[in-house]
Amino acid sequence: MSTCTYTVDDSGVALMIINNPPMNTLSTKVLNDIEESVLKALKDDSVRVIVFTGEGKAFIAGADINEFVDINSKNAGADFLKNGQDIFNLIENSDKPFIAAINGYALGGGMEFALACHIRLADRSAQMGLPEIKLGIIPGYGGTQRTPRTVGKGRALEMILSGNFYSGEEAEMYGLVNRITREGEVVNEALKLAKTIAQKGRPAVKAAIKAVSSGLDRSFTDGLKLEREEFGKLCETENKKEGVAAFLEKRKPVPKDN
């Protein structure tokens, strides 16, 4: 049985849930199940936005420590991380938006997974952190790279070197999450945001993700060039024509996917 499944509503929002009790740890099987569901959702034309969350009291409470016990060489350690890094890159590089609905503990690999998502909402009671240093290791699923790119070098090093946990309020203050929600409401709020995004035309959503994500890896000048290119491509779409016409006619646009 898969530990990661999803359902799609009429608006094209997929709710993807990880269920590996008691704390939704990232074993090799769970990672493979996540990859299978993500690939399926990316190929599913009915899916426009994906909301990811965890069953129970945890979003993802880190990796399965039992799988680390017999890893005692540098090559084995480095090889062990490859699959997880590839899966998280798949999510970050997706042209369908992923929204992390952080409902509880998001520690280690769980926080790294959340950082790979395009948007993050957190329950006020959530706990986030990168405690790997307490085990004599460092984050290995992108935590040393995505954390400083999200919150800055100083705060990233504070989190990684201390191994401390951070509350929902602290995560919002540090910029780890877009915003926090009332207790028990994070999934509903994420679904509401997802439905808003799902109502927009796919070409523009894809172009926006590409311009923002790819632009961060370029100089500002090159980023502006990419923005112009994506804008220009959209000007040839039926979706752009419909959007402009609807605005001028003072009516709600009917999104198109071309």
N, C-alpha and C positions, 0 to 999 in steps of 0.2 A: 504493500500500500504506500502511495506517495505521501511524503510529509509536507508537500507544498502543492496546493491546488488553487484554482481560481474559478470564479463564476463571472459572467458578463451580463450587465443589465441592458435595458433597451436603449440607453444613451451611449453605449459603447464603453462604459467604465467597468474595468475588471477589478474585482477584489481578490487579491492573492494573499493567502493565509498560510503561514508556516505552523505546523502542528507536530512538535517533537517534545512531548512532555518529559520532565516537568518545566524545563527552562528554555526549550527551543534552541539547544546548542547546535553548532554547525559541525556535525560529523561529515564524513565524506559522502555518506548517503544523502544527507540533507542538502549538501551543496549540489550534488548531482540532480536531486529532485527539483531544486530551485532552477538550475540551468534548463532542465527539461520544460518546466512550466514557462520560464521566460522566453525560450525559443518558440514555444507553442503560441504564446500571447503575441509575440512579434510577428508571427506569420498569420495570425488570425485577423482577417480584415474587419471583423466586427469589433475588435478592441481598439480603442482610441487613446485611452489613458489607463494606467495601472496604479492601483493603490495597494501597497504592500504593508502587512501588519502581522503580528504574532497572536497565536491563540493563548489565552490564559494571562498570567501576570508578567510575561516577558515578551519583548519584541524579538530579540535574539540575545541570549546571555552568553555570548562568546563562543569560542571553538570548543570542541570536545577534547578536553585535556587528556583523556585516556589514549588518544591517538598520538600524543607527543612522547609518551613514555619511552618508546624504543627508537626514537629518532636522535641519534647521538653522533652524527657526522655532518660536516658543513654541506656536503652535496645533498644528503638526504633531507636536511632542513630546508635548503633552498628549493629543492624539487617539490617538497611537500606543499609549498605555497603557490605553485604555478597555477593549479586548477582554480583555486579561490580567486586569485588575482584576475584570471581570464574571465571568470563569471561576473565579477564586479565591474570589470571594464565593459563587458557586454551590456550591462545595465546603464552605465554612465554614457556610453556611446550610442544608446538607442535613440531613434528619432521619434519614439513614442514616450511621452513623459511618464516617469515613475515618481510617485509620491509616497514617501515613507510616513506611515501613521504609527509613531512610536508610542506604544501603549503601556510600556513598562520598562524593564531592564534592557538596555541596549549597550552591552559591554563588549570590549575587544572587537571580535569580528562582527558583532551586532552593530556597534557604532560605525565600523568601517563600511558595513553594508549600507547603513543609512546615509553615509557621506557619498556613496556612489549614486544615490537617487538624486533626481533633479531638484526636488522640493522636499522639505522635511517639516512635519508638524509633530508636536510632542504633547502628550498628556502632562498636566501640571505635576503629577506624581511620578513621572518617568525618572529613571536614573541612567545617566550616560557616563562612559569613561573608557579609558584604555589601560587596563590593569596589568598588561603583559609583563611589565618590568618587575612585578612582584614574583614572577616565575623565572626571572633571569633571562628573559627574552625581550623582544620589541614587537610592536605591531607588524603584521606581515601581509595583511590583505589590503594594503594601500594606506594604512593609518599614518605612516610617517610622511606621506606625500599629500594626501587629500586634506589632512587636518590643518597644516600650515597654509595651504591654499584657501582654506575656508575661514580660519580665525586668525591667521598671522603666525609668524615664527615663535614669538615669545609665549603666547598662550598655548600653542601646540606643544612646545617643549615642557611647559608647566604640566599639561595633562599627561604627556607621555612619561616624563621623568618622575612624577609623583605617583601615578597610578590611581589618583583620586577619582571618586565618583562625583558627578555633578547633577544637581536637581534640574527639573524642567525649567525653573526660573533662571538658573545659572546658565543652562544651555542656550536659552533665548538671549540672555545678556551677552554671552560670549559670541553669539552668531552661529552656533552649531546648528540651530534650527531656525526656520523662518518665524515661527511663533508657537506659543503653547496654547492649550485649550483647557476648558474645565475638565475636571476628572470624569472619566468615562465617556467623553465626547470626541476624542481624537479621530476615531474612525469615521464618525458621522461628518465631522468637519472636513476631513480629507476627501470623503466622497462628494461632499458639496462642492469643494474646489475642483475636483476632478470633473464633475458634471459641467461646471462653467467652462473648463478648458475643452471638454469634449464637444461643446456646441460650436466651437470655432472650426474653420476650415483646416483640413489636414495640411495642405501645402504651406500655409502660413505658420502653423505650429512647428512643422519640420524645419522650415527656414529659420525660425527664431531660435530653436535649439541649436542648430548648426552655427548660426552667427555668433551666439553667445559662447557656446562651448569651444568651438574652434578658434574663435577670436581671442580667447584667453591665452592660447598658445602662440599668438602672433604679436608683432609689434602693433602699436595703436594704429599706425598708418595702414598696415596690411589688414588689420581688423576692419577698418573703414572701407577698404576695397572689397573685402568679403561681404560686408553689409550691402554695399551698392550692387554687387553681383546678385545676391539673394533677392533684394528688392526688385531688381530688374526682371528676374525670372518670374516673380509673382505678378508683375504687371501684365504678363501674357496669359494668366489663368482666368478661367470662368469665375472662379471664386472671388477674384479681385473685382471683376466687372459687376458681379451681383452685390458685393459689399458696398461699392461706391453708389450703385443705383439705389439700393435700399436706404442708404444714408440721405441721398438727395430727395427721395420720395417719402422720407420720414416713416419708414416701416422697418420691421425686424428682418434682417437678412436670412435667407435660406442657405446654409452652408453647402458648398459643393466640394467634391474631393478631387477636382482637377483645375 
